[in-house]
Amino acid sequence: NAGVTQTPKFRVLKTGQSMTLLCAQDMNHEYMYWYRQDPGMGLRLIHYSVGEGTTAKGEVPDGYNVSRLKKQNFLLGLESAAPSQTSVYFCASTSPPGLRTYEQYFGPGTRLTVT
Amino acid sequence: AQRVTQPEKLLSVFKGAPVELKCNYSYSGSPELFWYVQYSRQRLQLLLRHISRESIKGFTADLNKGETSFHLKKPFAQEEDSAMYYCALRPSSGSARQLTFGSGTQLTVLP
């Protein structure tokens, strides 16, 4: 049981290049999330999905797109990377739970540098 | 909209000393509060949730609705407690009820 995995672990992009980050979970979770982590800013929600085929914007969605074609996968795309998108990206998943059991499970992160 | 504030970016204490990581929130409803921890080179993981009223690794946190706070406390810090700590709030209503995180506190426990 791998939990939440992310691909790749590291990436360096030039400004204007595109890339896709892959998140996969094997816990049959309905909800999935993409965050970015920046020093002094904590984790900020980029996009999320409450089920296969659905996506919604979070706090900082500009410059990113997402897709959830399969329940276990949540893709984050950067169409034209900018230096401001240099960050560590975390994926998380959870089931719609009862009050006492809510927990988001996080992936190991992807460190992206845009030069 | 909800907001979570962790006023200390960095906090250093000596081993065996008490430690308190502060968390304040603003939310008009009745929130769920959590503490997540990220040890060096590890992924973010849940430490404790207020609804469970549990003690994990010696840490406790009490929700104070009057002061809108959820401070994390441990009476005797250990070196292995050194990590980044995030306070998070989940609203009681809304479609996805996603978490809002504070900016984090980097705790260093000195030998």
gemmi code that builds the backbone of each chain (N, CA, C; Angstrom):
import gemmi

chains = {
    "A": [
        ("ASN", (0.848, -1.185, 0.000), (0.000, 0.000, 0.000), (0.890, 1.243, 0.000)),
        ("ALA", (1.026, 1.897, -1.165), (1.973, 2.994, -1.296), (1.421, 4.300, -0.743)),
        ("GLY", (0.097, 4.396, -0.571), (-0.483, 5.656, -0.095), (-0.578, 6.653, -1.238)),
        ("VAL", (-0.028, 7.842, -1.023), (-0.040, 8.898, -2.034), (1.369, 9.033, -2.605)),
        ("THR", (1.471, 8.928, -3.919), (2.772, 9.071, -4.565), (2.723, 10.230, -5.545)),
        ("GLN", (3.878, 10.843, -5.773), (3.978, 11.983, -6.685), (5.152, 11.771, -7.645)),
        ("THR", (4.925, 12.180, -8.877), (5.952, 12.080, -9.916), (6.002, 13.387, -10.686)),
        ("PRO", (7.182, 13.992, -10.937), (8.496, 13.580, -10.447), (8.753, 14.106, -9.037)),
        ("LYS", (9.916, 13.819, -8.488), (10.320, 14.339, -7.179), (10.964, 15.719, -7.329)),
        ("PHE", (11.690, 15.922, -8.401), (12.367, 17.197, -8.650), (12.222, 17.538, -10.133)),
        ("ARG", (12.205, 18.851, -10.416), (12.186, 19.259, -11.813), (12.661, 20.689, -11.898)),
        ("VAL", (13.444, 20.952, -12.947), (13.860, 22.323, -13.243), (13.309, 22.672, -14.624)),
        ("LEU", (12.609, 23.771, -14.695), (12.009, 24.224, -15.951), (12.554, 25.592, -16.317)),
        ("LYS", (12.548, 25.882, -17.600), (12.818, 27.246, -18.034), (11.480, 27.975, -18.158)),
        ("THR", (11.531, 29.271, -17.980), (10.315, 30.088, -18.120), (9.655, 29.819, -19.477)),
        ("GLY", (8.352, 29.578, -19.405), (7.594, 29.332, -20.619), (7.395, 27.862, -20.948)),
        ("GLN", (8.176, 26.994, -20.339), (7.996, 25.567, -20.586), (6.754, 25.057, -19.860)),
        ("SER", (6.305, 23.896, -20.289), (5.134, 23.296, -19.648), (5.519, 21.963, -19.027)),
        ("MET", (4.715, 21.548, -18.060), (4.930, 20.233, -17.474), (3.668, 19.793, -16.743)),
        ("THR", (3.626, 18.501, -16.442), (2.516, 17.926, -15.695), (3.053, 17.163, -14.502)),
        ("LEU", (2.480, 17.430, -13.342), (2.805, 16.685, -12.131), (1.704, 15.649, -11.915)),
        ("LEU", (2.132, 14.423, -11.596), (1.179, 13.350, -11.406), (1.074, 12.986, -9.935)),
        ("CYS", (-0.145, 12.855, -9.461), (-0.416, 12.363, -8.116), (-1.252, 11.105, -8.242)),
        ("ALA", (-0.867, 10.068, -7.517), (-1.626, 8.824, -7.526), (-1.844, 8.352, -6.097)),
        ("GLN", (-3.050, 7.830, -5.847), (-3.336, 7.279, -4.519), (-4.036, 5.934, -4.674)),
        ("ASP", (-3.692, 5.017, -3.769), (-4.251, 3.663, -3.837), (-5.159, 3.376, -2.648)),
        ("MET", (-5.739, 4.415, -2.068), (-6.606, 4.262, -0.891), (-8.081, 4.417, -1.231)),
        ("ASN", (-8.376, 4.502, -2.523), (-9.759, 4.634, -2.978), (-10.434, 5.907, -2.435)),
        ("HIS", (-9.635, 6.962, -2.261), (-10.171, 8.214, -1.745), (-10.926, 8.985, -2.817)),
        ("GLU", (-12.010, 9.628, -2.377), (-12.796, 10.439, -3.308), (-12.168, 11.804, -3.554)),
        ("TYR", (-11.676, 12.433, -2.485), (-11.201, 13.814, -2.577), (-9.692, 13.829, -2.785)),
        ("MET", (-9.246, 14.728, -3.652), (-7.817, 14.932, -3.858), (-7.524, 16.417, -3.974)),
        ("TYR", (-6.317, 16.802, -3.594), (-5.950, 18.212, -3.489), (-4.530, 18.439, -4.014)),
        ("TRP", (-4.309, 19.618, -4.554), (-2.961, 20.075, -4.862), (-2.695, 21.351, -4.070)),
        ("TYR", (-1.539, 21.359, -3.355), (-1.093, 22.516, -2.597), (0.281, 22.942, -3.101)),
        ("ARG", (0.613, 24.182, -2.826), (1.985, 24.625, -2.960), (2.467, 25.123, -1.603)),
        ("GLN", (3.739, 24.886, -1.324), (4.318, 25.248, -0.037), (5.453, 26.223, -0.285)),
        ("ASP", (5.309, 27.411, 0.245), (6.324, 28.443, 0.090), (6.732, 28.960, 1.464)),
        ("PRO", (7.999, 29.323, 1.628), (8.474, 29.806, 2.940), (7.635, 30.985, 3.427)),
        ("GLY", (7.193, 30.881, 4.679), (6.413, 31.956, 5.278), (4.970, 32.021, 4.836)),
        ("MET", (4.581, 31.147, 3.899), (3.204, 31.184, 3.382), (2.419, 29.944, 3.769)),
        ("GLY", (3.073, 28.937, 4.280), (2.379, 27.705, 4.610), (1.960, 26.953, 3.359)),
        ("LEU", (0.920, 26.167, 3.492), (0.375, 25.430, 2.351), (-0.838, 26.179, 1.823)),
        ("ARG", (-0.842, 26.401, 0.534), (-1.981, 27.070, -0.085), (-2.600, 26.149, -1.127)),
        ("LEU", (-3.903, 26.077, -1.117), (-4.622, 25.163, -1.991), (-4.698, 25.730, -3.407)),
        ("ILE", (-4.282, 24.909, -4.376), (-4.298, 25.346, -5.774), (-5.625, 24.935, -6.438)),
        ("HIS", (-5.857, 23.644, -6.494), (-7.086, 23.068, -7.023), (-7.426, 21.830, -6.207)),
        ("TYR", (-8.685, 21.415, -6.305), (-9.067, 20.181, -5.649), (-10.135, 19.464, -6.465)),
        ("SER", (-10.397, 18.229, -6.067), (-11.388, 17.415, -6.764), (-12.163, 16.598, -5.739)),
        ("VAL", (-13.481, 16.589, -5.888), (-14.311, 15.818, -4.952), (-14.771, 14.514, -5.568)),
        ("GLY", (-14.248, 14.181, -6.736), (-14.574, 12.902, -7.342), (-14.077, 12.846, -8.774)),
        ("GLU", (-14.066, 11.645, -9.318), (-13.619, 11.450, -10.696), (-14.414, 12.354, -11.635)),
        ("GLY", (-13.677, 13.050, -12.504), (-14.316, 13.916, -13.477), (-14.674, 15.299, -12.975)),
        ("THR", (-14.389, 15.600, -11.709), (-14.708, 16.925, -11.151), (-13.448, 17.617, -10.685)),
        ("THR", (-13.389, 18.932, -10.857), (-12.293, 19.732, -10.318), (-12.860, 21.081, -9.897)),
        ("ALA", (-12.149, 21.752, -9.002), (-12.577, 23.069, -8.539), (-11.352, 23.881, -8.157)),
        ("LYS", (-11.501, 25.204, -8.200), (-10.392, 26.091, -7.882), (-10.240, 26.254, -6.382)),
        ("GLY", (-8.981, 26.364, -5.971), (-8.679, 26.654, -4.586), (-8.312, 28.110, -4.402)),
        ("GLU", (-7.391, 28.357, -3.511), (-7.002, 29.723, -3.165), (-6.115, 30.376, -4.224)),
        ("VAL", (-5.224, 29.601, -4.843), (-4.247, 30.173, -5.787), (-4.237, 29.381, -7.096)),
        ("PRO", (-5.302, 29.406, -7.886), (-5.394, 28.554, -9.075), (-4.737, 29.098, -10.344)),
        ("ASP", (-4.430, 30.405, -10.360), (-3.965, 31.013, -11.616), (-2.647, 30.413, -12.076)),
        ("GLY", (-2.602, 30.075, -13.365), (-1.397, 29.516, -13.958), (-1.335, 27.999, -13.908)),
        ("TYR", (-2.360, 27.393, -13.332), (-2.405, 25.934, -13.194), (-3.705, 25.384, -13.763)),
        ("ASN", (-3.631, 24.156, -14.267), (-4.844, 23.431, -14.623), (-4.732, 22.021, -14.065)),
        ("VAL", (-5.876, 21.385, -13.891), (-5.901, 20.057, -13.300), (-6.878, 19.171, -14.056)),
        ("SER", (-6.675, 17.865, -13.901), (-7.634, 16.907, -14.450), (-7.701, 15.685, -13.547)),
        ("ARG", (-8.910, 15.113, -13.478), (-9.139, 13.934, -12.639), (-9.923, 12.938, -13.503)),
        ("LEU", (-9.228, 12.328, -14.439), (-9.887, 11.397, -15.365), (-10.118, 10.042, -14.716)),
        ("LYS", (-9.247, 9.693, -13.780), (-9.407, 8.442, -13.044), (-9.439, 8.760, -11.559)),
        ("LYS", (-10.180, 7.993, -10.815), (-10.337, 8.266, -9.391), (-9.000, 8.300, -8.665)),
        ("GLN", (-8.075, 7.450, -9.069), (-6.823, 7.338, -8.319), (-5.777, 8.372, -8.720)),
        ("ASN", (-6.016, 9.120, -9.802), (-4.999, 10.058, -10.291), (-5.518, 11.485, -10.316)),
        ("PHE", (-4.623, 12.418, -9.995), (-4.961, 13.845, -10.042), (-3.758, 14.554, -10.632)),
        ("LEU", (-3.922, 15.136, -11.814), (-2.818, 15.746, -12.531), (-2.844, 17.262, -12.380)),
        ("LEU", (-1.674, 17.834, -12.178), (-1.518, 19.286, -12.105), (-0.637, 19.739, -13.265)),
        ("GLY", (-1.166, 20.646, -14.078), (-0.432, 21.108, -15.237), (-0.032, 22.573, -15.138)),
        ("LEU", (1.167, 22.842, -15.634), (1.624, 24.215, -15.789), (1.804, 24.418, -17.287)),
        ("GLU", (1.015, 25.267, -17.887), (1.069, 25.437, -19.336), (2.255, 26.286, -19.773)),
        ("SER", (2.562, 27.307, -19.000), (3.665, 28.211, -19.323), (4.302, 28.638, -17.999)),
        ("ALA", (5.328, 27.907, -17.590), (5.886, 28.103, -16.251), (6.503, 29.492, -16.083)),
        ("ALA", (6.351, 30.019, -14.869), (6.918, 31.314, -14.501), (7.758, 31.151, -13.240)),
        ("PRO", (8.762, 31.996, -13.036), (9.589, 31.891, -11.823), (8.771, 31.922, -10.526)),
        ("SER", (7.620, 32.609, -10.550), (6.767, 32.674, -9.357), (6.166, 31.320, -8.992)),
        ("GLN", (6.283, 30.363, -9.904), (5.756, 29.029, -9.633), (6.819, 28.094, -9.060)),
        ("THR", (7.995, 28.627, -8.799), (9.015, 27.875, -8.073), (8.488, 27.605, -6.672)),
        ("SER", (8.391, 26.325, -6.317), (7.752, 25.971, -5.056), (7.908, 24.468, -4.829)),
        ("VAL", (7.420, 24.030, -3.690), (7.270, 22.597, -3.444), (5.780, 22.298, -3.534)),
        ("TYR", (5.425, 21.321, -4.338), (4.019, 20.984, -4.572), (3.673, 19.679, -3.858)),
        ("PHE", (2.581, 19.742, -3.128), (2.108, 18.570, -2.400), (0.718, 18.183, -2.884)),
        ("CYS", (0.544, 16.887, -3.023), (-0.759, 16.330, -3.305), (-1.268, 15.671, -2.027)),
        ("ALA", (-2.576, 15.670, -1.849), (-3.177, 15.023, -0.684), (-4.491, 14.390, -1.092)),
        ("SER", (-4.932, 13.418, -0.304), (-6.220, 12.783, -0.582), (-6.912, 12.437, 0.719)),
        ("THR", (-8.244, 12.296, 0.631), (-9.022, 11.887, 1.780), (-10.362, 11.362, 1.314)),
        ("SER", (-11.015, 10.627, 2.177), (-12.390, 10.239, 1.918), (-13.307, 11.230, 2.610)),
        ("PRO", (-14.523, 11.420, 2.138), (-15.493, 12.216, 2.873), (-15.849, 11.462, 4.146)),
        ("PRO", (-15.309, 11.879, 5.257), (-15.335, 11.053, 6.451), (-16.307, 11.545, 7.499)),
        ("GLY", (-16.404, 10.761, 8.561), (-17.126, 11.194, 9.736), (-16.296, 12.194, 10.504)),
        ("LEU", (-16.907, 12.798, 11.471), (-16.297, 13.921, 12.177), (-14.984, 13.529, 12.843)),
        ("ARG", (-14.910, 12.347, 13.390), (-13.739, 11.993, 14.187), (-12.613, 11.393, 13.373)),
        ("THR", (-12.834, 11.198, 12.090), (-11.820, 10.466, 11.333), (-11.201, 11.279, 10.204)),
        ("TYR", (-11.503, 12.561, 10.116), (-11.016, 13.329, 8.980), (-9.508, 13.451, 9.031)),
        ("GLU", (-8.865, 13.086, 7.926), (-7.413, 13.217, 7.825), (-7.046, 13.281, 6.360)),
        ("GLN", (-6.216, 14.246, 6.019), (-5.671, 14.295, 4.668), (-4.334, 13.567, 4.669)),
        ("TYR", (-4.140, 12.726, 3.651), (-2.897, 11.977, 3.498), (-2.082, 12.640, 2.393)),
        ("PHE", (-0.845, 12.940, 2.709), (-0.013, 13.717, 1.801), (1.011, 12.865, 1.068)),
        ("GLY", (1.337, 13.330, -0.145), (2.425, 12.758, -0.887), (3.754, 13.333, -0.427)),
        ("PRO", (4.856, 12.857, -0.975), (6.184, 13.290, -0.538), (6.609, 14.647, -1.076)),
        ("GLY", (5.880, 15.167, -2.042), (6.206, 16.485, -2.577), (7.010, 16.430, -3.859)),
        ("THR", (6.851, 17.496, -4.662), (7.644, 17.699, -5.871), (8.281, 19.080, -5.775)),
        ("ARG", (9.595, 19.116, -5.852), (10.301, 20.405, -5.785), (10.524, 20.904, -7.203)),
        ("LEU", (9.883, 22.021, -7.527), (9.950, 22.588, -8.876), (10.681, 23.919, -8.834)),
        ("THR", (11.649, 24.056, -9.718), (12.365, 25.320, -9.874), (12.169, 25.815, -11.299)),
        ("VAL", (11.752, 27.060, -11.425), (11.573, 27.675, -12.744), (12.598, 28.789, -12.886)),
        ("THR", (13.460, 28.673, -13.890), (14.541, 29.658, -14.060), (14.235, 30.636, -15.199)),
    ],
    "B": [
        ("ALA", (-14.682, 34.168, 5.055), (-13.653, 33.155, 4.814), (-12.840, 32.940, 6.092)),
        ("GLN", (-12.335, 31.748, 6.243), (-11.582, 31.416, 7.440), (-10.119, 31.802, 7.283)),
        ("ARG", (-9.460, 31.954, 8.422), (-8.048, 32.313, 8.430), (-7.377, 31.663, 9.620)),
        ("VAL", (-6.150, 31.199, 9.421), (-5.367, 30.589, 10.501), (-4.049, 31.344, 10.615)),
        ("THR", (-3.727, 31.747, 11.824), (-2.514, 32.520, 12.056), (-1.597, 31.801, 13.023)),
        ("GLN", (-0.366, 31.607, 12.601), (0.675, 31.085, 13.484), (1.711, 32.192, 13.597)),
        ("PRO", (1.745, 32.905, 14.717), (2.556, 34.115, 14.801), (4.064, 33.887, 14.818)),
        ("GLU", (4.495, 32.688, 15.169), (5.936, 32.417, 15.262), (6.389, 31.602, 14.058)),
        ("LYS", (7.303, 32.179, 13.266), (7.868, 31.404, 12.161), (8.893, 30.404, 12.679)),
        ("LEU", (9.659, 30.843, 13.665), (10.719, 30.023, 14.230), (10.569, 29.993, 15.739)),
        ("LEU", (10.835, 28.827, 16.331), (10.775, 28.690, 17.776), (11.863, 27.710, 18.201)),
        ("SER", (12.681, 28.141, 19.142), (13.744, 27.270, 19.655), (13.581, 27.108, 21.154)),
        ("VAL", (13.707, 25.876, 21.618), (13.661, 25.582, 23.045), (14.741, 24.558, 23.335)),
        ("PHE", (15.109, 24.462, 24.622), (16.068, 23.441, 25.011), (15.342, 22.150, 25.365)),
        ("LYS", (16.031, 21.063, 25.156), (15.500, 19.740, 25.497), (15.064, 19.733, 26.951)),
        ("GLY", (13.878, 19.199, 27.194), (13.340, 19.131, 28.538), (12.516, 20.336, 28.945)),
        ("ALA", (12.568, 21.395, 28.170), (11.797, 22.599, 28.472), (10.388, 22.461, 27.900)),
        ("PRO", (9.435, 23.197, 28.471), (8.082, 23.170, 27.890), (8.059, 23.935, 26.576)),
        ("VAL", (7.147, 23.525, 25.720), (7.023, 24.202, 24.436), (5.543, 24.457, 24.142)),
        ("GLU", (5.278, 25.620, 23.561), (3.922, 25.973, 23.144), (3.987, 26.617, 21.772)),
        ("LEU", (3.305, 26.031, 20.821), (3.212, 26.597, 19.475), (1.821, 27.218, 19.351)),
        ("LYS", (1.802, 28.484, 19.018), (0.550, 29.219, 19.017), (-0.192, 29.107, 17.674)),
        ("CYS", (-1.498, 29.044, 17.789), (-2.373, 29.033, 16.616), (-3.639, 29.798, 16.971)),
        ("ASN", (-3.957, 30.786, 16.184), (-5.215, 31.518, 16.321), (-5.989, 31.423, 15.012)),
        ("TYR", (-7.281, 31.452, 15.121), (-8.086, 31.314, 13.907), (-9.210, 32.327, 13.902)),
        ("SER", (-9.725, 32.566, 12.713), (-10.943, 33.359, 12.578), (-11.896, 32.585, 11.678)),
        ("TYR", (-13.070, 32.364, 12.198), (-14.106, 31.620, 11.468), (-15.413, 31.856, 12.178)),
        ("SER", (-16.449, 32.119, 11.428), (-17.723, 32.493, 12.037), (-18.496, 31.300, 12.577)),
        ("GLY", (-18.207, 30.108, 12.096), (-18.938, 28.923, 12.537), (-18.181, 28.158, 13.593)),
        ("SER", (-18.466, 26.861, 13.680), (-17.815, 25.984, 14.647), (-16.791, 25.132, 13.901)),
        ("PRO", (-15.511, 25.427, 14.032), (-14.524, 24.767, 13.175), (-14.016, 23.450, 13.731)),
        ("GLU", (-13.377, 22.701, 12.851), (-12.551, 21.577, 13.283), (-11.095, 22.040, 13.165)),
        ("LEU", (-10.321, 21.790, 14.188), (-8.921, 22.222, 14.181), (-7.995, 21.024, 14.241)),
        ("PHE", (-6.867, 21.163, 13.547), (-5.895, 20.089, 13.445), (-4.475, 20.660, 13.591)),
        ("TRP", (-3.576, 19.783, 14.013), (-2.144, 20.069, 13.897), (-1.523, 18.999, 13.006)),
        ("TYR", (-0.785, 19.478, 11.984), (-0.013, 18.605, 11.128), (1.469, 18.877, 11.379)),
        ("VAL", (2.296, 17.847, 11.163), (3.722, 17.981, 11.410), (4.495, 17.450, 10.204)),
        ("GLN", (5.605, 18.104, 9.923), (6.472, 17.662, 8.822), (7.894, 17.567, 9.352)),
        ("TYR", (8.350, 16.341, 9.591), (9.728, 16.120, 10.003), (10.634, 16.236, 8.788)),
        ("SER", (11.901, 16.467, 9.044), (12.868, 16.666, 7.966), (12.848, 15.492, 6.997)),
        ("ARG", (12.689, 15.816, 5.712), (12.709, 14.809, 4.649), (11.553, 13.815, 4.727)),
        ("GLN", (10.504, 14.180, 5.428), (9.320, 13.325, 5.480), (8.102, 14.101, 4.992)),
        ("ARG", (7.058, 13.380, 4.713), (5.853, 14.046, 4.236), (5.041, 14.588, 5.406)),
        ("LEU", (4.175, 15.490, 5.096), (3.282, 16.075, 6.097), (2.356, 14.986, 6.641)),
        ("GLN", (2.145, 14.989, 7.942), (1.268, 13.975, 8.542), (0.468, 14.589, 9.680)),
        ("LEU", (-0.684, 14.014, 9.918), (-1.540, 14.496, 10.986), (-0.920, 14.186, 12.342)),
        ("LEU", (-0.890, 15.175, 13.219), (-0.405, 14.972, 14.577), (-1.594, 14.740, 15.508)),
        ("LEU", (-2.520, 15.696, 15.516), (-3.714, 15.477, 16.323), (-4.848, 16.367, 15.838)),
        ("ARG", (-6.051, 15.991, 16.242), (-7.263, 16.732, 15.875), (-8.005, 17.074, 17.168)),
        ("HIS", (-8.600, 18.238, 17.210), (-9.190, 18.690, 18.476), (-10.357, 17.817, 18.892)),
        ("ILE", (-11.080, 17.271, 17.915), (-12.293, 16.529, 18.232), (-11.974, 15.257, 19.010)),
        ("SER", (-10.762, 14.742, 18.836), (-10.402, 13.489, 19.488), (-9.932, 13.704, 20.916)),
        ("ARG", (-9.517, 14.935, 21.208), (-9.036, 15.276, 22.554), (-7.957, 14.284, 23.007)),
        ("GLU", (-7.045, 14.005, 22.120), (-6.034, 12.991, 22.405), (-4.678, 13.649, 22.648)),
        ("SER", (-3.770, 12.842, 23.184), (-2.379, 13.263, 23.343), (-1.532, 12.360, 22.455)),
        ("ILE", (-0.781, 12.984, 21.542), (0.046, 12.237, 20.622), (1.485, 12.661, 20.821)),
        ("LYS", (2.368, 11.701, 21.061), (3.797, 11.981, 21.276), (3.986, 13.019, 22.378)),
        ("GLY", (3.075, 13.037, 23.345), (3.179, 13.962, 24.461), (2.606, 15.331, 24.193)),
        ("PHE", (2.136, 15.568, 22.966), (1.551, 16.853, 22.602), (0.047, 16.857, 22.891)),
        ("THR", (-0.448, 17.987, 23.338), (-1.874, 18.206, 23.492), (-2.227, 19.573, 22.924)),
        ("ALA", (-3.492, 19.727, 22.590), (-3.971, 21.026, 22.109), (-5.427, 21.155, 22.510)),
        ("ASP", (-5.763, 22.271, 23.084), (-7.142, 22.527, 23.508), (-7.736, 23.654, 22.681)),
        ("LEU", (-8.934, 23.402, 22.205), (-9.635, 24.425, 21.445), (-10.275, 25.409, 22.412)),
        ("ASN", (-9.900, 26.658, 22.323), (-10.455, 27.719, 23.152), (-11.280, 28.623, 22.252)),
        ("LYS", (-12.590, 28.405, 22.265), (-13.450, 29.157, 21.354), (-13.534, 30.628, 21.745)),
        ("GLY", (-13.397, 30.908, 23.032), (-13.459, 32.301, 23.478), (-12.290, 33.113, 22.943)),
        ("GLU", (-11.121, 32.516, 22.951), (-9.920, 33.197, 22.452), (-9.616, 32.818, 21.002)),
        ("THR", (-10.438, 32.002, 20.413), (-10.242, 31.462, 19.046), (-8.799, 30.996, 18.869)),
        ("SER", (-8.396, 30.097, 19.760), (-7.021, 29.593, 19.711), (-7.013, 28.078, 19.796)),
        ("PHE", (-5.912, 27.501, 19.326), (-5.717, 26.048, 19.362), (-4.215, 25.817, 19.501)),
        ("HIS", (-3.676, 26.227, 20.624), (-2.229, 26.150, 20.830), (-1.789, 24.716, 21.100)),
        ("LEU", (-0.623, 24.372, 20.591), (-0.052, 23.032, 20.762), (0.976, 23.087, 21.885)),
        ("LYS", (0.869, 22.135, 22.812), (1.738, 22.182, 23.985), (2.380, 20.834, 24.262)),
        ("LYS", (3.570, 20.911, 24.833), (4.233, 19.702, 25.312), (5.051, 20.098, 26.530)),
        ("PRO", (4.927, 19.373, 27.628), (5.600, 19.802, 28.862), (7.118, 19.658, 28.821)),
        ("PHE", (7.610, 18.647, 28.090), (9.057, 18.402, 28.062), (9.478, 18.100, 26.627)),
        ("ALA", (10.057, 19.061, 25.965), (10.416, 18.884, 24.556), (11.580, 17.909, 24.401)),
        ("GLN", (11.534, 17.167, 23.302), (12.600, 16.230, 22.941), (13.218, 16.660, 21.610)),
        ("GLU", (14.471, 16.262, 21.386), (15.138, 16.660, 20.145), (14.392, 16.154, 18.921)),
        ("GLU", (13.763, 14.995, 19.029), (13.033, 14.437, 17.884), (11.745, 15.196, 17.574)),
        ("ASP", (11.399, 16.160, 18.408), (10.230, 16.996, 18.128), (10.549, 18.108, 17.131)),
        ("SER", (11.816, 18.286, 16.837), (12.206, 19.318, 15.868), (11.550, 19.039, 14.522)),
        ("ALA", (10.793, 19.982, 14.035), (10.016, 19.788, 12.800), (9.285, 21.085, 12.469)),
        ("MET", (8.604, 21.061, 11.332), (7.697, 22.159, 10.966), (6.295, 21.752, 11.376)),
        ("TYR", (5.609, 22.642, 12.064), (4.270, 22.361, 12.547), (3.273, 23.309, 11.899)),
        ("TYR", (2.184, 22.740, 11.411), (1.131, 23.521, 10.780), (-0.178, 23.330, 11.522)),
        ("CYS", (-0.826, 24.423, 11.822), (-2.183, 24.401, 12.339), (-3.132, 24.504, 11.152)),
        ("ALA", (-4.240, 23.790, 11.197), (-5.170, 23.803, 10.067), (-6.603, 23.814, 10.564)),
        ("LEU", (-7.456, 24.455, 9.795), (-8.878, 24.582, 10.137), (-9.728, 23.999, 9.025)),
        ("ARG", (-10.752, 23.276, 9.399), (-11.722, 22.762, 8.432), (-13.075, 23.358, 8.797)),
        ("PRO", (-13.711, 24.040, 7.878), (-14.998, 24.676, 8.208), (-16.088, 23.645, 8.432)),
        ("SER", (-17.134, 24.068, 9.120), (-18.236, 23.156, 9.431), (-19.260, 23.076, 8.306)),
        ("SER", (-19.107, 23.921, 7.284), (-20.031, 23.865, 6.156), (-19.278, 24.209, 4.881)),
        ("GLY", (-19.946, 23.977, 3.745), (-19.287, 24.214, 2.458), (-19.214, 22.913, 1.683)),
        ("SER", (-19.024, 23.030, 0.376), (-19.106, 21.845, -0.469), (-17.997, 20.850, -0.196)),
        ("ALA", (-16.767, 21.292, -0.172), (-15.669, 20.357, 0.018), (-15.038, 20.470, 1.395)),
        ("ARG", (-15.316, 21.555, 2.072), (-14.828, 21.754, 3.432), (-13.338, 21.477, 3.527)),
        ("GLN", (-12.595, 22.131, 2.611), (-11.163, 21.837, 2.581), (-10.442, 22.553, 3.710)),
        ("LEU", (-9.240, 22.074, 4.005), (-8.435, 22.638, 5.075), (-7.836, 23.979, 4.677)),
        ("THR", (-7.749, 24.860, 5.652), (-6.973, 26.091, 5.524), (-5.820, 25.988, 6.509)),
        ("PHE", (-4.612, 26.143, 5.998), (-3.414, 25.984, 6.824), (-2.862, 27.335, 7.248)),
        ("GLY", (-2.232, 27.331, 8.430), (-1.438, 28.484, 8.821), (-0.107, 28.452, 8.108)),
        ("SER", (0.722, 29.458, 8.386), (2.001, 29.588, 7.679), (3.097, 28.699, 8.263)),
        ("GLY", (2.811, 28.056, 9.388), (3.767, 27.104, 9.935), (4.728, 27.697, 10.939)),
        ("THR", (5.172, 26.850, 11.877), (6.195, 27.214, 12.854), (7.285, 26.155, 12.817)),
        ("GLN", (8.507, 26.581, 12.583), (9.649, 25.656, 12.594), (10.157, 25.561, 14.020)),
        ("LEU", (9.985, 24.392, 14.624), (10.435, 24.167, 15.990), (11.796, 23.481, 15.980)),
        ("THR", (12.714, 24.045, 16.731), (14.024, 23.429, 16.919), (14.227, 23.174, 18.406)),
        ("VAL", (14.497, 21.924, 18.738), (14.766, 21.576, 20.126), (16.266, 21.372, 20.260)),
        ("LEU", (16.875, 22.208, 21.058), (18.325, 22.215, 21.224), (18.757, 21.240, 22.308)),
        ("PRO", (19.903, 20.601, 22.122), (20.359, 19.610, 23.130), (20.809, 20.274, 24.427)),
    ],
}
model = gemmi.Model(1)
for chain_id, residues in chains.items():
    chain = gemmi.Chain(chain_id)
    for i, (resn, *xyz) in enumerate(residues, 1):
        res = gemmi.Residue()
        res.name, res.seqid = resn, gemmi.SeqId(i, " ")
        for name, pos in zip(("N", "CA", "C"), xyz):
            atom = gemmi.Atom()
            atom.name, atom.element = name, gemmi.Element(name[0])
            atom.pos, atom.b_iso = gemmi.Position(*pos), 0.0
            res.add_atom(atom)
        chain.add_residue(res)
    model.add_chain(chain)
structure = gemmi.Structure()
structure.add_model(model)
structure.setup_entities()
